[in-house]
């Protein structure tokens, strides 16, 4: 029989050890990383700032028009 190094290591492990290793690898694949969470939070923050800036500029322009002294 010819086993690879990985095969020899897995062959020596018991069934619960193999299951634990597999579950650990699956959890690592599906877990959200810090980088992904930071990117999502940054995108939400940029969206909220743009939304706020749009309405702030819109309201400040309306106030300026109401205070126009040339208006009769």
Biopython code that builds the backbone (N, CA, C, O; Angstrom):
import numpy as np
from Bio.PDB.StructureBuilder import StructureBuilder

atoms = [
    (1, "UNK", "N", (0.843, -1.185, 0.000)),
    (1, "UNK", "CA", (0.000, 0.000, 0.000)),
    (1, "UNK", "C", (0.883, 1.241, 0.000)),
    (1, "UNK", "O", (1.908, 1.300, 0.678)),
    (2, "UNK", "N", (0.456, 2.230, -0.780)),
    (2, "UNK", "CA", (1.207, 3.469, -0.849)),
    (2, "UNK", "C", (0.287, 4.609, -0.415)),
    (2, "UNK", "O", (-0.660, 4.962, -1.118)),
    (3, "UNK", "N", (0.579, 5.171, 0.744)),
    (3, "UNK", "CA", (-0.214, 6.283, 1.262)),
    (3, "UNK", "C", (0.600, 7.570, 1.172)),
    (3, "UNK", "O", (1.822, 7.563, 1.315)),
    (4, "UNK", "N", (-0.087, 8.646, 0.937)),
    (4, "UNK", "CA", (0.598, 9.935, 1.003)),
    (4, "UNK", "C", (0.804, 10.299, 2.475)),
    (4, "UNK", "O", (0.284, 9.633, 3.370)),
    (5, "UNK", "N", (1.550, 11.334, 2.701)),
    (5, "UNK", "CA", (1.806, 11.765, 4.072)),
    (5, "UNK", "C", (0.506, 12.120, 4.765)),
    (5, "UNK", "O", (0.294, 11.764, 5.924)),
    (6, "UNK", "N", (-0.373, 12.831, 4.049)),
    (6, "UNK", "CA", (-1.653, 13.211, 4.629)),
    (6, "UNK", "C", (-2.476, 11.970, 4.927)),
    (6, "UNK", "O", (-3.136, 11.894, 5.963)),
    (7, "UNK", "N", (-2.442, 11.007, 4.033)),
    (7, "UNK", "CA", (-3.173, 9.762, 4.230)),
    (7, "UNK", "C", (-2.697, 9.024, 5.464)),
    (7, "UNK", "O", (-3.507, 8.494, 6.225)),
    (8, "UNK", "N", (-1.383, 8.984, 5.671)),
    (8, "UNK", "CA", (-0.840, 8.314, 6.851)),
    (8, "UNK", "C", (-1.272, 9.017, 8.124)),
    (8, "UNK", "O", (-1.604, 8.376, 9.121)),
    (9, "UNK", "N", (-1.262, 10.340, 8.080)),
    (9, "UNK", "CA", (-1.681, 11.085, 9.268)),
    (9, "UNK", "C", (-3.152, 10.844, 9.556)),
    (9, "UNK", "O", (-3.528, 10.624, 10.707)),
    (10, "UNK", "N", (-3.998, 10.883, 8.518)),
    (10, "UNK", "CA", (-5.425, 10.662, 8.715)),
    (10, "UNK", "C", (-5.708, 9.222, 9.133)),
    (10, "UNK", "O", (-6.639, 8.976, 9.900)),
    (11, "UNK", "N", (-4.930, 8.281, 8.648)),
    (11, "UNK", "CA", (-5.148, 6.879, 8.968)),
    (11, "UNK", "C", (-4.904, 6.636, 10.444)),
    (11, "UNK", "O", (-5.561, 5.785, 11.043)),
    (12, "UNK", "N", (-3.983, 7.356, 11.038)),
    (12, "UNK", "CA", (-3.660, 7.160, 12.455)),
    (12, "UNK", "C", (-4.682, 7.810, 13.376)),
    (12, "UNK", "O", (-4.765, 7.465, 14.554)),
    (13, "UNK", "N", (-5.456, 8.742, 12.850)),
    (13, "UNK", "CA", (-6.426, 9.453, 13.688)),
    (13, "UNK", "C", (-7.657, 8.590, 13.929)),
    (13, "UNK", "O", (-8.030, 7.755, 13.106)),
    (14, "UNK", "N", (-8.266, 8.814, 15.066)),
    (14, "UNK", "CA", (-9.511, 8.120, 15.360)),
    (14, "UNK", "C", (-10.661, 8.860, 14.683)),
    (14, "UNK", "O", (-10.509, 10.002, 14.249)),
    (15, "UNK", "N", (-11.793, 8.204, 14.602)),
    (15, "UNK", "CA", (-12.956, 8.802, 13.940)),
    (15, "UNK", "C", (-13.384, 10.134, 14.582)),
    (15, "UNK", "O", (-13.659, 11.076, 13.839)),
    (16, "UNK", "N", (-13.457, 10.268, 15.904)),
    (16, "UNK", "CA", (-13.825, 11.569, 16.494)),
    (16, "UNK", "C", (-12.810, 12.669, 16.170)),
    (16, "UNK", "O", (-13.188, 13.826, 15.985)),
    (17, "UNK", "N", (-11.551, 12.320, 16.100)),
    (17, "UNK", "CA", (-10.539, 13.314, 15.757)),
    (17, "UNK", "C", (-10.726, 13.793, 14.314)),
    (17, "UNK", "O", (-10.599, 14.985, 14.030)),
    (18, "UNK", "N", (-11.025, 12.867, 13.412)),
    (18, "UNK", "CA", (-11.261, 13.247, 12.020)),
    (18, "UNK", "C", (-12.487, 14.149, 11.908)),
    (18, "UNK", "O", (-12.482, 15.131, 11.166)),
    (19, "UNK", "N", (-13.534, 13.806, 12.650)),
    (19, "UNK", "CA", (-14.764, 14.610, 12.611)),
    (19, "UNK", "C", (-14.507, 16.009, 13.156)),
    (19, "UNK", "O", (-14.982, 16.992, 12.587)),
    (20, "UNK", "N", (-13.763, 16.106, 14.250)),
    (20, "UNK", "CA", (-13.450, 17.403, 14.839)),
    (20, "UNK", "C", (-12.609, 18.250, 13.882)),
    (20, "UNK", "O", (-12.823, 19.457, 13.769)),
    (21, "UNK", "N", (-11.669, 17.630, 13.203)),
    (21, "UNK", "CA", (-10.836, 18.347, 12.236)),
    (21, "UNK", "C", (-11.679, 18.866, 11.084)),
    (21, "UNK", "O", (-11.503, 19.998, 10.635)),
    (22, "UNK", "N", (-12.606, 18.023, 10.604)),
    (22, "UNK", "CA", (-13.477, 18.429, 9.491)),
    (22, "UNK", "C", (-14.386, 19.579, 9.908)),
    (22, "UNK", "O", (-14.556, 20.534, 9.151)),
    (23, "UNK", "N", (-14.971, 19.502, 11.098)),
    (23, "UNK", "CA", (-15.843, 20.581, 11.583)),
    (23, "UNK", "C", (-15.078, 21.882, 11.777)),
    (23, "UNK", "O", (-15.599, 22.964, 11.511)),
    (24, "UNK", "N", (-13.850, 21.770, 12.238)),
    (24, "UNK", "CA", (-13.021, 22.955, 12.439)),
    (24, "UNK", "C", (-12.719, 23.631, 11.097)),
    (24, "UNK", "O", (-12.748, 24.858, 10.998)),
    (25, "UNK", "N", (-12.433, 22.834, 10.075)),
    (25, "UNK", "CA", (-12.145, 23.374, 8.745)),
    (25, "UNK", "C", (-13.390, 24.028, 8.144)),
    (25, "UNK", "O", (-13.295, 25.083, 7.516)),
    (26, "UNK", "N", (-14.549, 23.409, 8.332)),
    (26, "UNK", "CA", (-15.794, 23.989, 7.818)),
    (26, "UNK", "C", (-16.126, 25.293, 8.525)),
    (26, "UNK", "O", (-16.586, 26.239, 7.886)),
    (27, "UNK", "N", (-15.901, 25.359, 9.829)),
    (27, "UNK", "CA", (-16.182, 26.578, 10.586)),
    (27, "UNK", "C", (-15.260, 27.701, 10.122)),
    (27, "UNK", "O", (-15.677, 28.857, 10.047)),
    (28, "UNK", "N", (-14.029, 27.371, 9.816)),
    (28, "UNK", "CA", (-13.076, 28.385, 9.358)),
    (28, "UNK", "C", (-13.504, 28.929, 7.997)),
    (28, "UNK", "O", (-13.335, 30.119, 7.733)),
    (29, "UNK", "N", (-14.059, 28.075, 7.125)),
    (29, "UNK", "CA", (-14.503, 28.513, 5.802)),
    (29, "UNK", "C", (-15.694, 29.452, 5.889)),
    (29, "UNK", "O", (-15.761, 30.436, 5.153)),
    (30, "UNK", "N", (-16.629, 29.160, 6.774)),
    (30, "UNK", "CA", (-17.880, 29.918, 6.829)),
    (30, "UNK", "C", (-17.812, 31.131, 7.754)),
    (30, "UNK", "O", (-18.698, 31.984, 7.710)),
    (31, "UNK", "N", (-16.785, 31.223, 8.584)),
    (31, "UNK", "CA", (-16.706, 32.321, 9.551)),
    (31, "UNK", "C", (-16.416, 33.641, 8.837)),
    (31, "UNK", "O", (-15.629, 33.694, 7.892)),
    (32, "UNK", "N", (-17.070, 34.704, 9.310)),
    (32, "UNK", "CA", (-16.799, 36.035, 8.777)),
    (32, "UNK", "C", (-15.494, 36.549, 9.361)),
    (32, "UNK", "O", (-15.242, 36.436, 10.561)),
    (33, "UNK", "N", (-14.683, 37.105, 8.506)),
    (33, "UNK", "CA", (-13.426, 37.661, 8.965)),
    (33, "UNK", "C", (-13.592, 39.093, 9.409)),
    (33, "UNK", "O", (-14.605, 39.732, 9.126)),
    (34, "UNK", "N", (-12.600, 39.588, 10.101)),
    (34, "UNK", "CA", (-12.613, 40.962, 10.580)),
    (34, "UNK", "C", (-12.624, 41.921, 9.390)),
    (34, "UNK", "O", (-13.269, 42.968, 9.436)),
    (35, "UNK", "N", (-11.907, 41.560, 8.328)),
    (35, "UNK", "CA", (-11.827, 42.422, 7.153)),
    (35, "UNK", "C", (-13.201, 42.584, 6.496)),
    (35, "UNK", "O", (-13.571, 43.691, 6.104)),
    (36, "UNK", "N", (-13.954, 41.497, 6.375)),
    (36, "UNK", "CA", (-15.281, 41.573, 5.767)),
    (36, "UNK", "C", (-16.230, 42.429, 6.600)),
    (36, "UNK", "O", (-16.985, 43.234, 6.056)),
    (37, "UNK", "N", (-16.191, 42.257, 7.895)),
    (37, "UNK", "CA", (-17.053, 43.038, 8.785)),
    (37, "UNK", "C", (-16.696, 44.517, 8.708)),
    (37, "UNK", "O", (-17.584, 45.368, 8.666)),
    (38, "UNK", "N", (-15.405, 44.826, 8.689)),
    (38, "UNK", "CA", (-14.969, 46.217, 8.599)),
    (38, "UNK", "C", (-15.395, 46.845, 7.275)),
    (38, "UNK", "O", (-15.802, 48.006, 7.244)),
    (39, "UNK", "N", (-15.305, 46.093, 6.192)),
    (39, "UNK", "CA", (-15.719, 46.622, 4.885)),
    (39, "UNK", "C", (-17.215, 46.910, 4.842)),
    (39, "UNK", "O", (-17.635, 47.928, 4.293)),
    (40, "UNK", "N", (-18.011, 46.031, 5.410)),
    (40, "UNK", "CA", (-19.460, 46.247, 5.437)),
    (40, "UNK", "C", (-19.797, 47.473, 6.283)),
    (40, "UNK", "O", (-20.619, 48.295, 5.877)),
    (41, "UNK", "N", (-19.177, 47.604, 7.440)),
    (41, "UNK", "CA", (-19.432, 48.761, 8.298)),
    (41, "UNK", "C", (-18.985, 50.055, 7.628)),
    (41, "UNK", "O", (-19.664, 51.076, 7.740)),
    (42, "UNK", "N", (-17.858, 50.024, 6.937)),
    (42, "UNK", "CA", (-17.380, 51.215, 6.232)),
    (42, "UNK", "C", (-18.343, 51.601, 5.115)),
    (42, "UNK", "O", (-18.609, 52.786, 4.915)),
    (43, "UNK", "N", (-18.867, 50.623, 4.388)),
    (43, "UNK", "CA", (-19.814, 50.910, 3.308)),
    (43, "UNK", "C", (-21.096, 51.527, 3.864)),
    (43, "UNK", "O", (-21.627, 52.472, 3.280)),
    (44, "UNK", "N", (-21.595, 51.012, 4.972)),
    (44, "UNK", "CA", (-22.802, 51.567, 5.589)),
    (44, "UNK", "C", (-22.543, 52.995, 6.066)),
    (44, "UNK", "O", (-23.389, 53.873, 5.894)),
    (45, "UNK", "N", (-21.387, 53.223, 6.660)),
    (45, "UNK", "CA", (-21.036, 54.561, 7.146)),
    (45, "UNK", "C", (-20.952, 55.562, 5.991)),
    (45, "UNK", "O", (-21.453, 56.680, 6.110)),
    (46, "UNK", "N", (-20.333, 55.178, 4.889)),
    (46, "UNK", "CA", (-20.235, 56.062, 3.720)),
    (46, "UNK", "C", (-21.625, 56.366, 3.173)),
    (46, "UNK", "O", (-21.912, 57.510, 2.823)),
    (47, "UNK", "N", (-22.486, 55.363, 3.096)),
    (47, "UNK", "CA", (-23.844, 55.574, 2.613)),
    (47, "UNK", "C", (-24.601, 56.551, 3.513)),
    (47, "UNK", "O", (-25.267, 57.459, 3.016)),
    (48, "UNK", "N", (-24.503, 56.373, 4.820)),
    (48, "UNK", "CA", (-25.203, 57.259, 5.750)),
    (48, "UNK", "C", (-24.668, 58.690, 5.676)),
    (48, "UNK", "O", (-25.444, 59.644, 5.740)),
    (49, "UNK", "N", (-23.354, 58.844, 5.543)),
    (49, "UNK", "CA", (-22.781, 60.182, 5.427)),
    (49, "UNK", "C", (-23.229, 60.871, 4.130)),
    (49, "UNK", "O", (-23.516, 62.068, 4.131)),
    (50, "UNK", "N", (-23.290, 60.125, 3.039)),
    (50, "UNK", "CA", (-23.750, 60.696, 1.770)),
    (50, "UNK", "C", (-25.227, 61.092, 1.877)),
    (50, "UNK", "O", (-25.623, 62.150, 1.385)),
    (51, "UNK", "N", (-26.024, 60.262, 2.504)),
    (51, "UNK", "CA", (-27.449, 60.534, 2.696)),
    (51, "UNK", "C", (-27.636, 61.796, 3.537)),
    (51, "UNK", "O", (-28.446, 62.662, 3.207)),
    (52, "UNK", "N", (-26.873, 61.885, 4.631)),
    (52, "UNK", "CA", (-26.940, 63.043, 5.514)),
    (52, "UNK", "C", (-26.488, 64.311, 4.785)),
    (52, "UNK", "O", (-27.134, 65.353, 4.893)),
    (53, "UNK", "N", (-25.396, 64.227, 4.053)),
    (53, "UNK", "CA", (-24.863, 65.395, 3.339)),
    (53, "UNK", "C", (-25.861, 65.890, 2.292)),
    (53, "UNK", "O", (-26.036, 67.097, 2.129)),
    (54, "UNK", "N", (-26.512, 64.972, 1.585)),
    (54, "UNK", "CA", (-27.493, 65.355, 0.569)),
    (54, "UNK", "C", (-28.620, 66.176, 1.189)),
    (54, "UNK", "O", (-28.961, 67.245, 0.684)),
    (55, "UNK", "N", (-29.195, 65.682, 2.280)),
    (55, "UNK", "CA", (-30.306, 66.399, 2.908)),
    (55, "UNK", "C", (-29.839, 67.664, 3.624)),
    (55, "UNK", "O", (-30.572, 68.653, 3.655)),
    (56, "UNK", "N", (-28.652, 67.654, 4.191)),
    (56, "UNK", "CA", (-28.125, 68.859, 4.834)),
    (56, "UNK", "C", (-27.957, 69.977, 3.809)),
    (56, "UNK", "O", (-28.361, 71.114, 4.053)),
    (57, "UNK", "N", (-27.361, 69.653, 2.663)),
    (57, "UNK", "CA", (-27.181, 70.672, 1.625)),
    (57, "UNK", "C", (-28.515, 71.115, 1.052)),
    (57, "UNK", "O", (-28.699, 72.295, 0.753)),
    (58, "UNK", "N", (-29.431, 70.201, 0.897)),
    (58, "UNK", "CA", (-30.752, 70.521, 0.356)),
    (58, "UNK", "C", (-31.503, 71.468, 1.297)),
    (58, "UNK", "O", (-32.102, 72.439, 0.836)),
    (59, "UNK", "N", (-31.479, 71.207, 2.574)),
    (59, "UNK", "CA", (-32.187, 72.046, 3.551)),
    (59, "UNK", "C", (-31.483, 73.399, 3.694)),
    (59, "UNK", "O", (-32.150, 74.428, 3.805)),
    (60, "UNK", "N", (-30.150, 73.412, 3.694)),
    (60, "UNK", "CA", (-29.443, 74.685, 3.851)),
    (60, "UNK", "C", (-29.674, 75.591, 2.647)),
    (60, "UNK", "O", (-29.706, 76.812, 2.804)),
    (61, "UNK", "N", (-29.835, 75.038, 1.464)),
    (61, "UNK", "CA", (-30.141, 75.854, 0.284)),
    (61, "UNK", "C", (-31.542, 76.438, 0.381)),
    (61, "UNK", "O", (-31.760, 77.578, -0.030)),
    (62, "UNK", "N", (-32.490, 75.685, 0.915)),
    (62, "UNK", "CA", (-33.856, 76.190, 1.082)),
    (62, "UNK", "C", (-33.886, 77.333, 2.091)),
    (62, "UNK", "O", (-34.613, 78.306, 1.892)),
    (63, "UNK", "N", (-33.120, 77.235, 3.155)),
    (63, "UNK", "CA", (-33.062, 78.293, 4.171)),
    (63, "UNK", "C", (-32.467, 79.551, 3.557)),
    (63, "UNK", "O", (-32.956, 80.648, 3.826)),
    (64, "UNK", "N", (-31.438, 79.428, 2.752)),
    (64, "UNK", "CA", (-30.832, 80.577, 2.085)),
    (64, "UNK", "C", (-31.826, 81.257, 1.154)),
    (64, "UNK", "O", (-31.835, 82.484, 1.058)),
    (65, "UNK", "N", (-32.654, 80.493, 0.476)),
    (65, "UNK", "CA", (-33.647, 81.072, -0.424)),
    (65, "UNK", "C", (-34.720, 81.822, 0.360)),
    (65, "UNK", "O", (-35.214, 82.849, -0.104)),
    (66, "UNK", "N", (-35.082, 81.333, 1.526)),
    (66, "UNK", "CA", (-36.092, 81.988, 2.347)),
    (66, "UNK", "C", (-35.582, 83.319, 2.911)),
    (66, "UNK", "O", (-36.373, 84.228, 3.165)),
    (67, "UNK", "N", (-34.292, 83.433, 3.102)),
    (67, "UNK", "CA", (-33.711, 84.637, 3.686)),
    (67, "UNK", "C", (-33.210, 85.621, 2.617)),
    (67, "UNK", "O", (-32.499, 86.573, 2.939)),
    (68, "UNK", "N", (-33.569, 85.398, 1.377)),
    (68, "UNK", "CA", (-33.098, 86.263, 0.283)),
    (68, "UNK", "C", (-33.684, 87.666, 0.441)),
    (68, "UNK", "O", (-34.904, 87.818, 0.379)),
    (69, "UNK", "N", (-32.861, 88.695, 0.642)),
    (69, "UNK", "CA", (-33.385, 90.053, 0.876)),
    (69, "UNK", "C", (-33.962, 90.713, -0.375)),
    (69, "UNK", "O", (-34.717, 91.678, -0.252)),
    (70, "UNK", "N", (-33.639, 90.235, -1.554)),
    (70, "UNK", "CA", (-34.151, 90.843, -2.792)),
    (70, "UNK", "C", (-35.599, 90.454, -3.053)),
    (70, "UNK", "O", (-36.260, 91.034, -3.915)),
    (71, "UNK", "N", (-36.074, 89.500, -2.330)),
    (71, "UNK", "CA", (-37.444, 89.016, -2.562)),
    (71, "UNK", "C", (-38.453, 90.004, -1.978)),
    (71, "UNK", "O", (-38.264, 90.491, -0.864)),
    (72, "UNK", "N", (-39.525, 90.306, -2.719)),
    (72, "UNK", "CA", (-40.553, 91.260, -2.241)),
    (72, "UNK", "C", (-41.764, 90.542, -1.733)),
    (72, "UNK", "O", (-42.721, 91.179, -1.295)),
]
sb = StructureBuilder()
sb.init_structure("model")
sb.init_model(0)
sb.init_chain("A")
sb.init_seg("    ")
for serial, (resi, resn, name, xyz) in enumerate(atoms, 1):
    if name == "N":
        sb.init_residue(resn, " ", resi, " ")
    sb.init_atom(name, np.array(xyz, "f"), 0.0, 1.0, " ", f" {name:<3s}", serial, name[0])
structure = sb.get_structure()
